[in-house]
């Protein structure tokens, strides 16, 4: 006897399929229709990661009986001789994780992610999401809430933000930068990107971390430009580039994704001026939100800086299956002795050595 509609299981209604966003336009269509999607969900970001780091993609979609997407989950299988095999959604991405129209589709996608981790004998699967309820949908997941995104609501008129009492210190820094002769230009050439990268290597060394390879930034600019606003701004003083920032605009949000600066020039306030220039442009271009990006809540200096712009902390929820103790675990919070030891060793290494091996090593931190 045929089953009644009420007795049909979720498995009968939905199935999980592997998708190549470059070949299936349904992927980006679903992403663009989601109010919580980020540029990290786009097929273009998949190409950036593939072409730079050569990770193995596993992009999953939950489809209904008609083949329509009800949910997606982008994943990469990362194989490293240093850190083992892991499955991440997504490497080098602040917020990715699943997007779903229904909890049934979401449950199937999370089940599949955990099953793939078992089948691949991976150390863990990590899902980086803004949703705080994934563990209630998939109990095998363990949550880590050490990070937050800091988001500023924008106005059509940037002068409304400028006059906010919370911005008093920011206004002082911006005015000081202008008085000191700091100017800002838009970077549009490979030479400009190399000027950013030279500062980026110095900045990551100062923080005790390896730098991404230059090809990563080339791919980011070249590939994402078709789907997003990719904006490079450079701050100059007396003929030198002293700071630079990369911003990416998608949907209604402009995101502050990378910043680098000359340590000896920080007192001139170039980073504040770069941010204010970007925020003004975002307001005038119709963006409604400005993301200052992921920040560890242990990093009190950065938290204070971002709150000083009036940004609100929005918790990020990083989920693991199974629970792990590694470079991505709570044991390596920024105030932990393990984290401080690793970063101190990197800072102490000779600059020519870290410049040479940093890009190679960075892929293992995914």
Buried (B, 14 or more C-beta within 10 A) or exposed (E): EEEEEEEEEBEEBBBBBEBEBBEBEBBBEBBEEBEEBBBBBBBBBBBBBBBBBEBEBBBBBBBBEEEEBBBBBBBBBBBBEEBBBBBBBBBBBBBBBBBBBBEBBBBBBBBBBBBBBEEBEBBBBBBBBBBEEBBEBBEBBBBBEBBBBBBBEBBEEBEEBBEBEEBEEBBEBBEBBBEBEBEBBEBEEBEBBBBBBBBBBBBBBEEBBBBBBBBBBBBBBBBBEEBBBBBBBBBBBEEEBBBBBBBBBBBEBBBBBBBBBBEEBEEBBBBBBBBBBBBBBBBEEEBBBBBBBBBBBBBEEBBEBBBBBBBEBEEBBBBBBBEBEEBBBBEBBBEBEEBEEBBEEBEEBEEEEBBEEBBEBBBBBB
